[in-house]
Amino acid sequence: MTTPVTIAGKIFLIFYGLIGCASTILFFNLFLERVITVIAFVLKFCHERRERRKAGPAQNCRRPSTDSRERRTDSLAGWKPSVYCVMLILGVAAILVSCCASAMYSAAEGWDYLDALYFCFVAFSTIGFGDMVSNQREMYKAQVAYRVGNFLFILTGVCCIYSLFNVISIVIKQVLNWLLRRLETPCRCPGRGNRHPRRNVVVPGHMRTRRDNSIETDAVNDSEADGRRMSGEMISMKDFLAANKVNLAIMQKQLSEMANGHPRQLGSTSRHNEFSGGVGALGIMNNRLAET
């Protein structure tokens, strides 16, 4: 195990780790961007072929007109691959890399195959328990080839698992948003209809009606559900800060759309967009899918 021992080495590791970890995260984000781009193009190509087959062999024999081309282009312009298809492809890639790496570690280190699979997941997911470490002997058969394979497998495996974790986080976000919508459903008592509660009545949090229940929204002005406040009613500091926070987020979103030149379309398509929102790796994934 190579670890710093001297005080100067430990101090150097702290500053080197700040730059090295940030650069590694940047590399993983760039890898994720390229992977999502390739997967989106491949799935879009398969989708186009399915659309052509549905059109029938007669239309394929004839030369398509300009109107049919425009309709096909318009239908494919807003198409995006499903998050579940991307998750399945990344999962299969991660499993293949892990199985191949486990075979190499099992033969070179003398580990059991299941132990090698366990090591691959712990190493590729950067958990790093340290109970099993590769490439620690002084001599190996074909030592240079084994070290090169060890480096390539760890690099490829970490990239695949990192991309898979980001896609799984999108699925978790969808599940949480669905649960929030279910929990925030207004209580409809029989015989009372959908009347709003009185203005100054204290209502439990699970009975308050909100327009957009999402984990992306930090705060929502509760007064929006009941309309405008009375002129003589004072607004609390909490509501004031929440309203300004939402307005600031909306302004930042509009500035970002104006700078990118790709304003987000309103309507049902954006509401059901599986890749909408997110920062960091999630934002990269959404931008690349929007471009493809």
Secondary structure, DSSP 8 states (H G I E B T S, - for coil): -----SHHHHHHHHHHHHHHHHHHHHHHHHHHHHHHHHHHHHHHHHHHHHHHHHH-HHHHHS---HHHHHHHHHHHHT----HHHHHHHHHHHHHHHHHHHHHHHHHHH---HHHHHHHHHHHHTT---SSS-SS-SS--TTHHHHHHHHHHHHHHHHHHHHHHHHHHHHHHHHHHHHHHHHHT-----TTTTT----TT----GGG---S---TT-S---GGGTT-S--TT----HHHHHHHHHHHHHHHHHHHHHHHHT-----SHHHHT-TT---STHHHHHHHHHHH-
